[in-house]
């Protein structure tokens, strides 16, 4: 009986202790010197404004240089080589003779055409003189003489063209390459004589991702460097852009030009091309402000003191910030600290980020964990 009374005596004390524990759990928890007790209390957070940030990107590619003008020189007719003036890597001027073929037959053809032309001219002149003194020459006969004259002129012009083709000349100023032809060789129209390059400028074709098709246009400046990086960086500019996107590489070809008036570089060299392009300005927020859910990225916006969830689309990751698109504008305040405790429609209490010491930040993090 004594034991039973003792149990009854201590039972209220246990209940009292349990109630004290409950009361302690419901007490307000201090956060940064202030307290909150339930979900209706404002959640302490740090806010920062959404800003506009220009997106500048560096595009790098590799291309092979070609001369401003470059041709392989072939003869227009066949024959035996009688003269050769090509010196490897030598500079030649426009119209300078590179090679001559045997032209004796063509020279004779020109002389014969000249004789026939003079004879036709004399005949027409004779008919005109006779008709001036006495109209004895029929008009049809005079017309026939005139036709013979025009035919003789055409024949002479053709003979002169054939003779000119026996000399191969430079179509423009430039440097000639090595030739494998010697005097005495017999060549035809398929025989390559030499190459000719105008190296005053070099043209470099390079690939650019299709996303930059509106940013890379004629006049866009580029930085050019030899592939091995040994040479000093050069300035150039885009002079042409291809009209199509390659379906396999999803890129287009741009052509840059660099000055080579000092003749330091040669066609066929590999160059590294770099250019800065702007994709415009985008809304930016600190990377810690962006949360990820089942539907993608989102941020919390302070909407007149209440938390408002806004979906966001990631544009670009930059050091410390993310560029986004979404239903928010420059100047909106986004939650950057205390974000884990935020819920839709929750009241927000903005804290000054500069005044938060380490202890308060630690307590702020513990609230996020408790939530």
C-alpha positions as CSV (number, residue, x, y, z in Angstrom):
1,X,0.0,0.0,0.0
2,X,2.9,2.3,0.8
3,X,4.4,1.7,-2.6
4,X,1.1,2.5,-4.4
5,X,0.9,5.8,-2.5
6,X,4.4,6.7,-3.5
7,X,3.7,6.2,-7.2
8,X,0.6,8.5,-7.0
9,X,2.7,11.1,-5.2
10,X,5.3,11.3,-8.0
11,X,3.0,11.1,-11.0
12,X,2.0,14.8,-11.0
13,X,5.7,15.7,-10.9
14,X,6.3,13.8,-14.1
15,X,3.4,15.4,-15.9
16,X,4.6,18.8,-14.8
17,X,8.1,18.1,-16.2
18,X,6.5,17.0,-19.6
19,X,4.5,20.3,-19.7
20,X,7.7,22.3,-19.0
21,X,9.4,20.6,-21.9
22,X,6.5,21.5,-24.2
23,X,6.6,25.0,-23.0
24,X,10.3,25.2,-23.6
25,X,9.9,23.9,-27.2
26,X,7.3,26.6,-27.9
27,X,9.4,29.5,-26.5
28,X,10.6,32.1,-29.1
29,X,14.1,31.5,-30.5
30,X,16.3,34.6,-30.8
31,X,17.6,35.4,-34.3
32,X,20.0,38.3,-34.6
33,X,18.7,39.9,-31.5
34,X,15.0,39.6,-32.6
35,X,12.6,36.6,-32.3
36,X,9.9,34.8,-34.3
37,X,7.5,32.1,-33.0
38,X,5.5,30.7,-35.9
39,X,5.1,30.6,-39.7
40,X,3.2,33.9,-39.6
41,X,6.3,35.7,-38.3
42,X,8.4,37.5,-40.9
43,X,11.4,35.3,-42.1
44,X,14.7,37.1,-41.8
45,X,16.5,37.2,-45.2
46,X,19.1,39.1,-47.1
47,X,17.9,40.7,-50.3
48,X,19.9,41.9,-53.3
49,X,18.6,43.7,-56.5
50,X,18.4,42.0,-59.9
51,X,20.8,43.8,-62.2
52,X,21.5,43.9,-65.9
53,X,24.8,42.5,-67.0
54,X,26.3,42.6,-70.5
55,X,27.2,39.2,-71.8
56,X,30.6,39.4,-73.6
57,X,32.0,36.1,-74.9
58,X,35.3,35.2,-76.4
59,X,35.1,33.0,-79.5
60,X,38.2,31.2,-80.5
61,X,38.8,29.2,-83.7
62,X,41.6,28.0,-86.0
63,X,42.0,28.7,-89.7
64,X,44.4,28.3,-92.5
65,X,45.7,31.4,-94.4
66,X,45.5,31.9,-98.1
67,X,46.7,34.8,-100.2
68,X,44.6,37.7,-101.1
69,X,44.8,36.5,-104.7
70,X,46.2,33.1,-105.6
71,X,46.3,31.3,-109.0
72,X,47.9,28.3,-110.6
73,X,49.3,29.4,-114.0
74,X,48.5,27.2,-117.1
75,X,49.3,27.8,-120.8
76,X,46.3,28.6,-123.1
77,X,47.9,26.6,-125.9
78,X,50.5,23.8,-126.4
79,X,54.0,24.2,-127.8
80,X,57.7,24.1,-127.0
81,X,59.2,26.4,-124.3
82,X,61.7,28.8,-125.8
83,X,62.1,31.2,-122.8
84,X,61.6,31.0,-119.1
85,X,61.9,33.9,-116.6
86,X,60.4,32.3,-113.5
87,X,62.5,32.7,-110.3
88,X,61.1,30.8,-107.3
89,X,59.5,33.2,-104.8
90,X,60.4,36.1,-107.0
91,X,58.3,39.2,-107.2
92,X,56.6,39.9,-110.6
93,X,54.5,42.7,-111.9
94,X,51.2,42.6,-113.7
95,X,51.7,41.6,-117.3
96,X,55.3,40.5,-116.8
97,X,56.3,37.6,-119.1
98,X,56.8,34.3,-117.3
99,X,57.3,31.9,-120.2
100,X,57.4,32.0,-124.0
101,X,56.4,29.2,-126.4
102,X,57.7,28.8,-130.0
103,X,55.7,31.4,-132.0
104,X,57.1,31.3,-135.5
105,X,53.9,29.9,-137.1
106,X,51.7,32.5,-135.2
107,X,54.0,35.3,-136.2
108,X,53.7,34.3,-139.9
109,X,49.9,34.1,-139.5
110,X,49.8,37.7,-138.2
111,X,51.9,39.0,-141.1
112,X,49.7,37.2,-143.7
113,X,46.6,38.7,-142.1
114,X,48.1,42.1,-142.2
115,X,48.8,41.7,-146.0
116,X,45.2,40.6,-146.6
117,X,43.8,43.5,-144.6
118,X,45.8,46.0,-146.6
119,X,44.7,44.5,-149.9
120,X,41.1,44.6,-148.8
121,X,41.5,48.3,-147.7
122,X,43.0,49.2,-151.1
123,X,40.2,47.5,-153.0
124,X,37.5,49.4,-151.1
125,X,39.3,52.7,-151.5
126,X,39.7,52.0,-155.3
127,X,35.9,51.4,-155.7
128,X,35.1,54.6,-153.8
129,X,37.5,56.6,-156.1
130,X,36.0,55.1,-159.3
131,X,32.5,55.9,-158.2
132,X,33.5,59.4,-157.4
133,X,34.6,60.0,-161.0
134,X,32.2,57.7,-162.8
135,X,29.4,55.6,-161.3
136,X,30.5,52.3,-162.9
137,X,30.8,50.1,-159.8
138,X,27.6,48.4,-158.7
139,X,26.6,48.9,-155.0
140,X,26.5,45.2,-154.4
141,X,30.1,44.9,-155.5
142,X,31.2,47.6,-153.2
143,X,29.3,45.9,-150.3
144,X,31.2,42.7,-151.1
145,X,34.5,44.5,-150.9
146,X,33.6,46.0,-147.6
147,X,32.7,42.6,-146.2
148,X,36.0,41.3,-147.3
149,X,37.7,44.1,-145.5
150,X,35.9,43.4,-142.2
151,X,36.8,39.7,-142.6
152,X,40.4,40.6,-143.0
153,X,40.3,42.7,-139.9
154,X,38.8,39.9,-137.8
155,X,41.4,37.5,-139.2
156,X,44.2,39.8,-138.2
157,X,42.8,40.2,-134.7
158,X,42.5,36.4,-134.3
159,X,46.1,35.9,-135.5
160,X,47.3,38.5,-133.0
161,X,45.4,36.7,-130.2
162,X,47.0,33.4,-131.1
163,X,50.5,35.1,-131.1
164,X,49.8,36.7,-127.7
165,X,48.9,33.3,-126.3
166,X,52.4,32.1,-127.0
167,X,53.6,34.3,-124.1
168,X,52.3,33.5,-120.6
169,X,52.2,36.6,-118.4
170,X,51.4,37.4,-114.8
171,X,47.7,38.3,-114.3
172,X,48.5,40.4,-111.2
173,X,51.5,41.4,-109.1
174,X,52.7,38.8,-106.7
175,X,55.3,36.1,-105.9
176,X,55.7,33.1,-108.2
177,X,56.3,29.6,-106.9
178,X,58.7,26.8,-107.9
179,X,58.4,25.6,-111.5
180,X,59.2,22.1,-112.9
181,X,59.4,23.3,-116.5
182,X,62.6,23.9,-118.4
183,X,63.4,25.5,-121.8
184,X,62.9,22.9,-124.5
185,X,60.0,21.2,-122.7
186,X,56.9,20.6,-124.7
187,X,53.8,21.5,-122.7
188,X,50.0,21.6,-123.2
189,X,47.0,23.2,-121.6
190,X,47.1,20.7,-118.7
191,X,50.7,21.5,-117.7
192,X,51.0,23.7,-114.6
193,X,53.7,26.4,-115.1
194,X,53.8,27.9,-111.6
195,X,51.8,29.4,-108.9
196,X,51.3,33.1,-108.2
197,X,50.3,34.6,-104.9
198,X,49.4,38.2,-103.9
199,X,50.6,38.1,-100.3
200,X,50.0,41.8,-99.4
201,X,47.1,40.5,-97.3
202,X,46.3,37.1,-96.0
203,X,42.7,35.7,-95.8
204,X,41.8,33.2,-93.0
205,X,38.7,31.2,-93.1
206,X,37.5,30.0,-89.6
207,X,34.4,28.4,-88.2
208,X,32.0,30.2,-85.8
209,X,29.1,28.6,-83.8
210,X,25.7,29.4,-85.3
211,X,24.6,31.2,-82.2
212,X,26.8,34.2,-83.1
213,X,25.5,34.5,-86.7
214,X,24.1,38.0,-85.9
215,X,27.2,39.2,-84.0
216,X,29.9,38.2,-86.5
217,X,29.5,40.5,-89.5
218,X,31.9,42.2,-92.0
219,X,33.9,44.7,-90.0
220,X,34.0,42.8,-86.8
221,X,37.6,43.1,-85.3
222,X,39.5,39.9,-84.6
223,X,42.8,39.1,-82.9
224,X,45.1,36.8,-84.9
225,X,48.1,34.8,-83.7
226,X,50.2,32.1,-85.2
227,X,49.0,28.6,-84.1
228,X,52.3,28.0,-82.2
229,X,51.8,31.3,-80.3
230,X,55.4,32.5,-81.0
231,X,54.5,35.6,-83.0
232,X,53.0,38.8,-81.6
233,X,49.3,39.1,-81.8
234,X,47.9,40.8,-84.9
235,X,44.8,42.9,-85.5
236,X,42.5,41.9,-88.3
237,X,38.8,42.1,-89.2
238,X,36.1,40.0,-90.7
239,X,35.6,40.8,-94.4
240,X,33.1,38.1,-95.4
241,X,30.6,35.7,-93.8
242,X,29.2,32.6,-95.5
243,X,25.5,32.5,-96.4
244,X,24.8,29.1,-94.9
245,X,25.1,27.2,-91.7
246,X,26.8,23.8,-91.9
247,X,24.3,21.2,-90.8
248,X,26.8,18.7,-89.4
249,X,28.9,21.2,-87.4
250,X,26.2,23.8,-86.6
251,X,28.7,26.5,-87.5
252,X,29.3,29.0,-90.3
253,X,32.4,30.1,-92.1
254,X,33.8,33.6,-91.6
255,X,36.8,35.1,-93.4
256,X,39.2,37.5,-91.7
257,X,41.9,39.6,-93.4
258,X,45.3,40.6,-91.9
259,X,47.9,42.9,-93.3
260,X,51.0,41.2,-94.6
261,X,52.7,44.1,-96.3
262,X,56.0,43.3,-94.6
263,X,55.7,39.7,-96.1
264,X,56.3,37.9,-92.7
265,X,53.7,35.2,-93.3
266,X,53.0,32.7,-96.0
267,X,49.8,31.2,-97.4
268,X,49.0,27.9,-95.8
269,X,50.0,28.9,-92.2
270,X,47.7,28.0,-89.4
271,X,46.4,30.9,-87.3
272,X,44.4,31.1,-84.1
273,X,41.5,33.5,-84.3
274,X,39.9,35.2,-81.3
275,X,37.0,37.7,-81.2
276,X,34.9,39.2,-78.5
277,X,31.2,39.2,-79.3
278,X,28.3,40.7,-77.3
279,X,25.1,38.8,-76.9
280,X,23.3,41.7,-75.3
281,X,22.5,42.4,-71.6
282,X,20.7,39.9,-69.4
283,X,19.3,39.9,-65.9
284,X,21.8,38.6,-63.3
285,X,21.4,37.4,-59.7
286,X,24.0,35.9,-57.3
287,X,24.3,32.2,-57.8
288,X,23.2,31.4,-54.2
289,X,19.8,33.0,-55.0
290,X,18.9,30.3,-57.6
291,X,17.0,27.2,-56.5
292,X,16.3,24.1,-58.4
293,X,13.0,22.3,-58.4
294,X,11.3,19.6,-60.5
295,X,10.3,22.2,-63.1
296,X,13.8,23.8,-63.3
297,X,15.3,26.9,-61.8
298,X,13.5,29.5,-59.7
299,X,14.2,32.5,-57.5
300,X,12.4,34.2,-54.6
301,X,11.4,37.8,-55.2
302,X,10.4,40.2,-52.5
303,X,6.9,41.3,-53.6
304,X,5.9,44.1,-51.2
305,X,7.2,42.2,-48.2
306,X,6.0,38.8,-49.3
307,X,7.9,36.0,-50.9
308,X,6.9,35.3,-54.6
309,X,8.4,32.4,-56.5
310,X,9.4,33.2,-60.1
311,X,10.5,30.6,-62.6
312,X,13.8,31.4,-64.4
313,X,15.7,30.1,-67.4
314,X,19.4,29.9,-67.2
315,X,21.3,31.8,-69.9
316,X,24.9,31.7,-68.8
317,X,27.0,30.9,-65.7
318,X,29.6,33.5,-64.7
319,X,31.8,33.6,-61.7
320,X,29.5,34.2,-58.7
321,X,26.4,35.1,-60.8
322,X,23.9,33.5,-63.1
323,X,22.3,35.2,-66.1
324,X,18.6,34.5,-66.3
325,X,15.4,35.1,-68.2
326,X,12.0,35.1,-66.5
327,X,9.1,37.1,-65.1
328,X,11.2,39.6,-63.2
329,X,12.9,42.9,-64.1
330,X,15.9,44.9,-63.2
331,X,15.6,46.3,-59.7
332,X,13.5,43.5,-58.3
333,X,14.9,42.3,-54.9
334,X,15.8,38.6,-54.8
335,X,16.4,36.5,-51.7
336,X,20.1,35.5,-51.4
337,X,20.4,34.4,-47.8
338,X,17.8,32.6,-45.8
339,X,16.4,31.3,-49.0
340,X,15.9,27.7,-47.7
341,X,13.3,28.9,-45.1
342,X,11.2,30.9,-47.6
343,X,7.8,29.7,-48.8
344,X,5.3,31.1,-51.2
345,X,3.5,34.1,-49.6
346,X,5.7,34.1,-46.5
347,X,6.4,37.5,-44.8
348,X,10.0,38.6,-45.3
349,X,12.1,40.7,-43.0
350,X,15.1,42.2,-44.8
351,X,18.4,42.2,-43.0
352,X,21.4,44.3,-43.9
353,X,24.0,42.0,-45.3
354,X,26.9,44.3,-44.4
355,X,25.9,44.3,-40.7
356,X,25.6,40.6,-40.3
357,X,28.4,39.1,-38.3
358,X,29.5,35.5,-38.3
359,X,27.2,34.4,-35.3
360,X,24.1,35.9,-36.9
361,X,24.8,34.2,-40.2
362,X,25.3,30.9,-38.4
363,X,22.0,31.4,-36.6
364,X,20.4,32.3,-39.9
365,X,21.6,29.1,-41.4
366,X,20.3,27.1,-38.4
367,X,16.9,28.5,-39.0
368,X,17.0,27.4,-42.6
369,X,18.0,23.9,-41.4
370,X,15.1,23.9,-38.9
371,X,12.7,24.8,-41.6
